[in-house]
Amino acid sequence: MTATDGAISFSSSIPNPAASCPDAFGWAQLLQAIQAHFWVNWANDETVWVSDPKPLCTAAKDTDCCKVDTASGARYKVSYIGRNGKPVPPENVGGPGSHCPYIPGEWAKNAETSFAGGNPLSSHTNAFLRSIDPARIARQQEVEIVYRNDPFVVYTTQKDLYSQRGLKALFETGKGEASNSAPYRPTRQGVAYPFDAVMFKVDWVNEQTMLELDYITDHDGDTSTPPNDPENPYVTMKINVSTDGGTNFEEGMYYLAAITGASKALPNWHWYAFEHVNNLGRCDFIGCNDSFGYRTTVSYRLPDGSGTDQYASNFIRPHTQSDDVPADIKQQEVIYDLGQRYPSGVPTNEMEAVYAGMGIAAKGALTSNPALPSPTDSAWRSYRLKGTQTTYYTNDGYPTVLGASITEGGFVNTASCLSCHVQASVGPAGSVPPPTSVGATGRLSLDGIGTVVSGAPYIGDYYIRGSTNVHAVQVDFVWGILGAQ
């Protein structure tokens, strides 16, 4: 992978980099999203799944409806056409929408983001969680925003997937196709997002929580600037957050802690996760793997037992320790040593060249405005690829897992983006059929936290056993439909 004049390219010998070079492709997705100023230009769940959805416009002169215009040079790709026949501006660009999906970047630049899905703050003094899984505490107090690029929003609007009305029609179509195909079950019908659609989930953590959990420190005592890590700063942004469903909003400083994204470059999407290098427990449970961007060193025991040596590796294994059982009682076992920090690694020459070619994360270029990210901000250099996922199983038969310490805090070791999102489906009413606990198994971890699914999907989630009778129709891995009204 190389980058020249802000454009990423792969060798012509690699026709599908998402499949052949999934880690490099994950970096490409991150840098292209940064280049696009995703935090102000892309839509989020609340600007796609709006509170009072209007129907699609079906004729050129229709009013009080949602219009899609994909013509070259169109001012608005998606918009609400008011009763006067003209596009109606959103009430609060970047905030929840009312009648039709909209793309914030089409209406304003540098808009403050308002988000109604915040979690209330609390001290979380539980010593158990603080000592072994601080990321679980951060997860419970984060603001999770899923950004969607323009092709995603256009397709969602075209297919009327932004309303329960449209999702109900999708169910009826899928049910009819299945019943008319007996004894076979149709696949790859219904929803199929375009190959350039992107979902980009960001975990923003408030300043109070970041300080309480020691993710950052107020190192200089300067109250005019937000506290941060001087060596590996977090990207920051001011966000208007509501913890009561949108009645009241409060502005605060938030820190970008983790990113989980997906690109429709593959039929089941290409999944990738990034975390800030300082996140506590970043590589706990499943390790971190990056075959493109950063290298680290691994110590290993020599076969003859004479000592140890090191070699360069793209995998950072989880911290472990001995269980300290006395040798005269039982053989000691290796257990996890959780909640610690992990080595930064060293950027590869290829990574440095791509940073430079994209004009992103310039060395020493600190942001002049902590309230709004900038592509040139060197803080982007603080993020590391956690891993990628493109299949349900490894070649040796193990279910693949991928989870970020905060995004999946408490159930990282069972998390699977593919296995969770393939469950995204709708029932007869156009709403998500029970159970609505996303990806849950019903089984608990040793800490009493719910685990989630991994491995291949279960046919019983969609069909009544032994028949072609559908009780749930898939929505192409998109859980945003939970917000459909």
C-alpha positions as CSV (number, residue, x, y, z in Angstrom):
1,M,0.0,0.0,0.0
2,T,1.3,3.4,-0.9
3,A,-0.1,7.0,-0.8
4,T,0.6,9.8,-3.2
5,D,-0.9,13.3,-3.2
6,G,-3.5,12.2,-0.7
7,A,-4.6,9.1,-2.5
8,I,-4.0,5.5,-1.4
9,S,-3.3,2.8,-3.9
10,F,-2.4,-0.9,-3.9
11,S,-0.3,-2.8,-6.4
12,S,-2.2,-4.0,-9.5
13,S,-1.2,-7.6,-8.4
14,I,-3.6,-7.2,-5.4
15,P,-7.1,-7.0,-7.0
16,N,-8.9,-7.1,-3.6
17,P,-6.8,-5.7,-0.8
18,A,-9.6,-6.1,1.8
19,A,-9.3,-9.9,1.3
20,S,-5.5,-10.2,0.6
21,C,-4.1,-7.4,2.9
22,P,-6.8,-6.9,5.5
23,D,-4.5,-5.1,8.0
24,A,-3.2,-2.6,5.4
25,F,-6.8,-2.1,4.2
26,G,-7.9,-1.3,7.8
27,W,-5.2,1.4,7.9
28,A,-6.5,2.7,4.5
29,Q,-10.0,2.9,5.8
30,L,-8.9,4.8,8.9
31,L,-6.8,7.4,7.0
32,Q,-9.4,7.9,4.3
33,A,-12.1,8.6,7.0
34,I,-9.8,11.1,8.7
35,Q,-9.1,12.7,5.4
36,A,-12.8,13.1,4.9
37,H,-13.3,14.8,8.3
38,F,-15.7,12.1,9.3
39,W,-16.5,13.8,12.6
40,V,-18.3,16.7,10.9
41,N,-19.1,15.5,7.3
42,W,-20.4,12.0,7.8
43,A,-23.9,11.1,9.1
44,N,-24.4,9.3,12.4
45,D,-27.2,7.0,13.5
46,E,-29.4,9.9,14.7
47,T,-29.1,11.7,11.3
48,V,-30.0,8.5,9.4
49,W,-32.7,6.9,11.6
50,V,-34.7,10.0,12.3
51,S,-37.5,10.6,14.8
52,D,-40.5,11.2,12.5
53,P,-39.6,9.6,9.1
54,K,-41.4,10.8,6.0
55,P,-42.0,8.5,3.0
56,L,-39.8,8.5,0.0
57,C,-40.5,10.9,-2.8
58,T,-41.8,8.9,-5.9
59,A,-42.2,11.8,-8.4
60,A,-40.3,14.9,-9.2
61,K,-43.0,17.3,-7.8
62,D,-43.7,15.3,-4.6
63,T,-43.5,17.3,-1.3
64,D,-43.3,16.4,2.4
65,C,-41.1,13.5,1.5
66,C,-37.5,12.3,1.4
67,K,-35.7,12.8,-1.8
68,V,-32.6,11.0,-3.2
69,D,-30.6,12.8,-5.9
70,T,-27.5,11.0,-7.1
71,A,-27.1,13.1,-10.3
72,S,-23.6,14.6,-10.8
73,G,-23.3,17.9,-9.1
74,A,-26.5,17.5,-7.0
75,R,-26.4,19.9,-4.0
76,Y,-28.0,17.4,-1.6
77,K,-27.8,13.6,-2.2
78,V,-30.5,13.1,0.4
79,S,-32.9,15.7,1.8
80,Y,-36.4,16.5,3.2
81,I,-38.6,18.2,0.6
82,G,-41.0,20.5,2.5
83,R,-44.5,21.5,1.5
84,N,-43.1,24.4,-0.5
85,G,-41.2,21.9,-2.7
86,K,-37.7,23.0,-1.4
87,P,-35.1,21.2,0.7
88,V,-35.6,22.0,4.4
89,P,-32.4,22.5,6.4
90,P,-31.9,20.3,9.5
91,E,-32.8,22.1,12.7
92,N,-29.4,21.3,14.2
93,V,-26.7,20.2,11.8
94,G,-24.9,17.3,13.4
95,G,-27.8,16.7,15.8
96,P,-30.7,14.2,15.6
97,G,-32.8,14.5,12.4
98,S,-36.6,14.8,12.3
99,H,-38.1,13.7,9.0
100,C,-35.4,12.4,6.5
101,P,-31.9,11.2,6.6
102,Y,-29.3,13.9,5.9
103,I,-25.5,14.2,5.5
104,P,-24.1,16.9,7.8
105,G,-21.3,17.8,5.4
106,E,-23.8,18.9,2.8
107,W,-25.2,21.5,5.1
108,A,-22.4,23.0,7.1
109,K,-18.7,22.6,8.1
110,N,-17.2,22.5,11.5
111,A,-20.6,22.0,13.1
112,E,-20.8,21.1,16.8
113,T,-22.0,17.5,17.2
114,S,-25.1,16.9,19.4
115,F,-25.8,13.4,20.4
116,A,-28.7,12.1,22.4
117,G,-27.3,8.7,23.3
118,G,-25.0,9.6,26.1
119,N,-24.5,7.7,29.4
120,P,-24.7,9.5,32.7
121,L,-21.5,9.9,34.7
122,S,-20.9,8.0,37.9
123,S,-17.8,7.4,40.0
124,H,-17.7,3.6,39.5
125,T,-15.7,3.1,42.7
126,N,-15.9,-0.7,42.4
127,A,-12.4,-1.8,43.2
128,F,-12.8,-5.1,41.4
129,L,-13.5,-3.5,38.0
130,R,-10.9,-0.8,38.5
131,S,-8.2,-3.4,39.1
132,I,-8.8,-5.9,36.4
133,D,-10.9,-4.3,33.7
134,P,-11.0,-0.4,33.8
135,A,-12.1,-0.4,30.1
136,R,-15.5,-1.8,31.2
137,I,-16.0,1.3,33.3
138,A,-15.0,3.5,30.4
139,R,-17.5,1.6,28.2
140,Q,-20.3,2.3,30.6
141,Q,-19.7,6.0,30.4
142,E,-18.7,6.5,26.8
143,V,-20.6,8.2,24.0
144,E,-20.6,5.8,21.2
145,I,-21.2,7.4,17.8
146,V,-21.5,5.4,14.6
147,Y,-20.6,7.6,11.6
148,R,-21.9,6.6,8.1
149,N,-20.4,7.8,4.8
150,D,-22.3,9.2,1.9
151,P,-22.8,5.9,-0.1
152,F,-24.2,4.3,3.0
153,V,-26.7,7.1,3.6
154,V,-27.8,7.2,0.0
155,Y,-28.5,3.5,-0.1
156,T,-30.3,3.5,3.2
157,T,-32.6,6.3,2.0
158,Q,-33.2,4.8,-1.5
159,K,-34.3,1.5,0.0
160,D,-36.4,3.1,2.8
161,L,-34.4,1.3,5.5
162,Y,-34.5,4.4,7.7
163,S,-38.1,3.7,8.9
164,Q,-40.1,0.8,10.3
165,R,-42.4,1.3,7.4
166,G,-39.7,0.5,5.0
167,L,-38.3,-2.3,7.1
168,K,-41.7,-3.9,7.3
169,A,-41.9,-3.9,3.5
170,L,-38.5,-5.5,3.5
171,F,-39.7,-8.3,5.7
172,E,-42.7,-9.0,3.6
173,T,-40.6,-9.2,0.5
174,G,-38.1,-11.5,2.1
175,K,-40.8,-13.7,3.5
176,G,-42.4,-14.0,0.1
177,E,-39.2,-14.8,-1.6
178,A,-38.5,-17.6,0.9
179,S,-41.9,-19.2,0.7
180,N,-41.8,-19.1,-3.1
181,S,-38.4,-20.8,-3.2
182,A,-39.3,-23.9,-1.2
183,P,-37.5,-26.2,-0.5
184,Y,-34.6,-23.9,-0.9
185,R,-33.8,-20.8,1.1
186,P,-32.8,-17.7,-0.9
187,T,-29.6,-15.9,0.0
188,R,-28.0,-12.6,-0.9
189,Q,-31.4,-11.1,-1.7
190,G,-33.0,-8.0,-0.1
191,V,-30.5,-5.6,1.4
192,A,-27.0,-5.4,-0.2
193,Y,-25.1,-2.2,0.5
194,P,-22.7,-0.8,-2.2
195,F,-19.0,-1.8,-2.0
196,D,-18.0,1.7,-1.0
197,A,-20.3,1.9,2.0
198,V,-18.5,2.5,5.4
199,M,-19.7,2.2,9.0
200,F,-17.3,3.9,11.5
201,K,-18.0,3.5,15.2
202,V,-16.1,5.8,17.6
203,D,-15.9,5.6,21.4
204,W,-15.7,9.1,22.8
205,V,-15.0,9.1,26.6
206,N,-15.6,12.2,28.7
207,E,-12.8,14.1,30.5
208,Q,-13.9,13.2,34.0
209,T,-13.8,9.4,33.3
210,M,-10.4,9.7,31.5
211,L,-8.9,11.4,34.5
212,E,-10.5,9.0,37.1
213,L,-9.2,5.9,35.3
214,D,-5.7,7.4,34.7
215,Y,-6.0,7.2,30.9
216,I,-4.8,10.8,31.0
217,T,-3.3,13.1,33.6
218,D,-3.5,16.9,34.1
219,H,0.3,17.0,33.6
220,D,0.8,20.7,33.3
221,G,-1.9,22.2,35.5
222,D,-2.9,24.5,32.7
223,T,-6.7,24.9,32.9
224,S,-6.8,26.8,29.6
225,T,-6.1,23.5,27.7
226,P,-7.7,20.1,28.3
227,P,-5.5,17.6,30.1
228,N,-3.9,15.0,27.8
229,D,-0.9,12.8,27.5
230,P,2.1,14.8,26.2
231,E,3.8,11.9,24.6
232,N,0.8,10.1,23.1
233,P,-2.1,12.6,23.1
234,Y,-5.7,11.6,22.5
235,V,-7.7,13.2,19.7
236,T,-10.3,15.5,21.4
237,M,-13.6,17.1,20.5
238,K,-16.3,19.1,22.2
239,I,-19.6,17.3,22.0
240,N,-23.1,18.2,23.1
241,V,-24.4,15.2,24.9
242,S,-27.9,14.3,26.2
243,T,-28.3,11.6,28.8
244,D,-32.1,12.0,28.9
245,G,-33.0,11.1,25.4
246,G,-32.6,14.6,23.9
247,T,-34.4,16.8,26.3
248,N,-31.3,18.5,27.8
249,F,-27.8,18.7,26.3
250,E,-24.5,19.5,28.0
251,E,-21.3,20.3,26.2
252,G,-18.1,18.7,27.3
253,M,-14.6,17.6,26.2
254,Y,-14.4,14.1,24.9
255,Y,-11.5,11.9,24.0
256,L,-11.4,9.5,21.1
257,A,-10.5,6.2,22.7
258,A,-11.3,3.5,20.1
259,I,-12.7,3.0,16.6
260,T,-14.4,0.0,15.1
261,G,-15.1,0.2,11.4
262,A,-16.5,-1.8,8.6
263,S,-16.3,-1.5,4.8
264,K,-18.6,-3.3,2.3
265,A,-15.5,-4.1,0.3
266,L,-16.2,-7.8,1.1
267,P,-19.7,-9.4,0.9
268,N,-19.7,-9.9,4.7
269,W,-17.9,-6.5,5.2
270,H,-14.3,-6.0,6.2
271,W,-14.1,-5.4,9.9
272,Y,-11.2,-3.6,11.8
273,A,-10.6,-2.1,15.2
274,F,-8.2,0.7,16.4
275,E,-7.3,1.7,19.9
276,H,-5.3,4.5,21.5
277,V,-1.9,3.2,22.4
278,N,-2.4,4.2,26.1
279,N,-5.7,2.4,26.6
280,L,-5.4,0.2,29.7
281,G,-5.7,-3.5,28.8
282,R,-5.5,-2.7,25.0
283,C,-4.3,-6.1,24.1
284,D,-5.8,-8.1,27.0
285,F,-7.4,-11.5,26.3
286,I,-6.9,-11.7,22.5
287,G,-3.7,-9.7,21.8
288,C,-3.2,-7.1,19.1
289,N,-2.2,-7.8,15.5
290,D,-0.9,-5.5,12.8
291,S,1.0,-6.8,9.9
292,F,1.4,-3.4,8.2
293,G,1.6,-0.4,10.4
294,Y,3.7,-1.1,13.6
295,R,6.3,-3.6,14.7
296,T,7.2,-4.8,18.2
297,T,9.6,-7.3,19.6
298,V,8.7,-10.6,21.3
299,S,10.8,-12.5,23.8
300,Y,10.9,-16.3,23.5
301,R,12.6,-19.2,25.3
302,L,15.4,-20.9,23.3
303,P,14.6,-24.6,22.6
304,D,17.6,-25.8,24.5
305,G,16.5,-23.9,27.6
306,S,19.7,-21.9,27.7
307,G,18.0,-18.5,27.8
308,T,15.8,-16.2,25.8
309,D,16.0,-14.3,22.5
310,Q,13.9,-11.7,20.7
311,Y,12.4,-11.4,17.3
312,A,10.3,-8.7,15.4
313,S,6.6,-9.5,15.4
314,N,3.3,-7.9,14.3
315,F,1.5,-9.6,17.2
316,I,1.5,-8.3,20.8
317,R,0.4,-11.1,23.1
318,P,-1.7,-10.5,26.2
319,H,0.1,-9.8,29.5
320,T,0.3,-13.0,31.6
321,Q,1.5,-14.0,35.0
322,S,1.9,-17.2,37.1
323,D,-1.0,-18.2,39.3
324,D,1.6,-18.7,42.1
325,V,0.3,-22.1,43.2
326,P,3.1,-23.7,45.3
327,A,5.0,-26.2,43.3
328,D,4.5,-29.0,45.9
329,I,0.7,-28.7,45.6
330,K,0.1,-28.3,41.8
331,Q,1.9,-27.3,38.6
332,Q,1.7,-23.6,38.2
333,E,-0.4,-22.2,35.4
334,V,-0.2,-19.1,33.3
335,I,-3.1,-16.6,33.8
336,Y,-3.9,-13.1,32.4
337,D,-2.4,-10.0,34.0
338,L,-5.1,-7.5,33.1
339,G,-5.6,-3.8,32.9
340,Q,-2.0,-2.8,32.1
341,R,-0.6,-0.8,29.2
342,Y,1.1,-2.4,26.2
343,P,4.2,-1.4,24.2
344,S,3.8,1.2,21.5
345,G,5.7,-0.5,18.7
346,V,7.7,1.2,16.0
347,P,6.1,2.5,12.7
348,T,7.2,0.7,9.6
349,N,8.8,2.6,6.8
350,E,5.6,1.9,4.7
351,M,3.5,3.3,7.5
352,E,5.5,6.5,7.6
353,A,5.3,6.9,3.8
354,V,1.5,6.5,3.9
355,Y,1.2,9.1,6.7
356,A,3.2,11.5,4.6
357,G,1.5,10.7,1.3
358,M,-1.9,11.3,2.9
359,G,-0.9,14.5,4.7
360,I,-2.2,13.0,8.0
361,A,-0.7,13.0,11.5
362,A,2.3,15.2,10.8
363,K,5.1,14.8,13.3
364,G,4.9,17.4,16.0
365,A,1.8,19.1,14.6
366,L,-0.3,19.6,17.7
367,T,-3.8,20.8,17.2
368,S,-4.5,24.5,17.7
369,N,-8.2,23.7,18.5
370,P,-8.8,20.9,21.0
371,A,-12.5,21.3,20.5
372,L,-12.3,20.0,16.9
373,P,-10.0,17.4,15.4
374,S,-7.7,18.1,12.4
375,P,-6.3,15.6,9.9
376,T,-2.8,17.0,10.4
377,D,-3.0,16.6,14.2
378,S,-0.1,14.4,15.4
379,A,-2.4,12.8,17.9
380,W,-3.6,10.5,15.2
381,R,-0.2,8.8,15.5
382,S,-1.3,7.6,18.9
383,Y,-3.6,5.0,17.5
384,R,-2.8,1.3,16.8
385,L,-4.6,-1.4,14.8
386,K,-6.1,-3.9,17.2
387,G,-6.9,-6.4,14.5
388,T,-9.1,-7.2,11.5
389,Q,-11.8,-9.8,10.8
390,T,-13.0,-11.2,7.5
391,T,-14.0,-14.8,8.3
392,Y,-16.0,-16.6,10.9
393,Y,-13.3,-19.2,11.6
394,T,-9.6,-19.5,11.3
395,N,-8.1,-22.1,9.0
396,D,-7.5,-24.4,11.9
397,G,-11.2,-24.3,13.0
398,Y,-11.2,-21.7,15.8
399,P,-13.9,-19.0,15.8
400,T,-12.3,-15.7,15.1
401,V,-12.7,-12.9,17.6
402,L,-12.2,-9.2,17.5
403,G,-13.0,-6.7,20.2
404,A,-11.7,-3.4,21.5
405,S,-11.0,-3.0,25.2
406,I,-13.6,-0.2,25.6
407,T,-16.1,-1.0,22.8
408,E,-16.5,-4.5,24.0
409,G,-15.4,-3.9,27.6
410,G,-16.2,-6.9,29.7
411,F,-16.6,-9.4,26.9
412,V,-13.6,-8.9,24.6
413,N,-12.6,-12.5,24.7
414,T,-15.9,-13.6,23.1
415,A,-16.5,-10.6,20.8
416,S,-16.9,-11.2,17.0
417,C,-18.0,-8.3,14.7
418,L,-19.2,-10.7,12.0
419,S,-21.1,-13.0,14.4
420,C,-22.8,-10.1,16.1
421,H,-23.7,-8.1,13.1
422,V,-25.0,-11.0,11.0
423,Q,-27.8,-11.2,13.5
424,A,-29.1,-7.7,12.4
425,S,-32.6,-8.4,11.1
426,V,-36.2,-7.3,11.2
427,G,-39.5,-9.0,12.0
428,P,-43.0,-8.6,10.7
429,A,-43.6,-5.2,12.3
430,G,-40.4,-3.7,10.8
431,S,-38.7,-3.7,14.2
432,V,-36.0,-6.0,15.6
433,P,-37.5,-9.3,16.7
434,P,-36.8,-10.5,20.2
435,P,-34.3,-10.9,21.7
436,T,-33.1,-7.4,21.1
437,S,-29.9,-7.7,23.2
438,V,-27.4,-7.3,20.4
439,G,-25.2,-10.4,19.9
440,A,-26.0,-11.8,23.3
441,T,-25.7,-15.5,24.2
442,G,-27.4,-15.5,27.5
443,R,-24.3,-17.0,29.1
444,L,-22.3,-15.0,31.7
445,S,-18.5,-14.6,32.0
446,L,-16.8,-15.4,35.3
447,D,-17.3,-11.7,36.2
448,G,-21.0,-12.0,35.7
449,I,-21.0,-10.0,32.5
450,G,-22.9,-11.2,29.5
451,T,-20.9,-12.9,26.7
452,V,-21.6,-12.6,23.0
453,V,-21.7,-14.9,20.0
454,S,-18.8,-16.0,17.8
455,G,-18.5,-18.4,14.9
456,A,-21.1,-19.0,12.1
457,P,-24.7,-17.7,12.3
458,Y,-27.5,-19.9,13.5
459,I,-30.2,-20.6,11.0
460,G,-32.8,-20.6,13.7
461,D,-32.3,-16.9,14.1
462,Y,-34.0,-16.4,10.8
463,Y,-36.2,-19.4,9.9
464,I,-38.6,-21.5,11.8
465,R,-36.9,-24.8,12.3
466,G,-37.1,-27.2,9.4
467,S,-39.0,-24.9,7.1
468,T,-38.7,-21.9,4.8
469,N,-41.0,-19.8,7.0
470,V,-39.1,-16.6,7.8
471,H,-39.4,-14.9,11.2
472,A,-36.6,-12.5,10.7
473,V,-35.1,-11.0,7.5
474,Q,-31.4,-9.9,7.5
475,V,-30.4,-6.3,7.0
476,D,-26.8,-6.8,5.7
477,F,-25.0,-6.6,9.1
478,V,-26.4,-3.1,9.9
479,W,-27.5,-2.8,13.6
480,G,-28.4,0.9,13.1
481,I,-31.9,-0.3,12.3
482,L,-32.4,-0.5,16.1
483,G,-33.1,3.2,15.9
484,A,-35.7,3.0,13.2
485,Q,-39.1,4.6,14.0
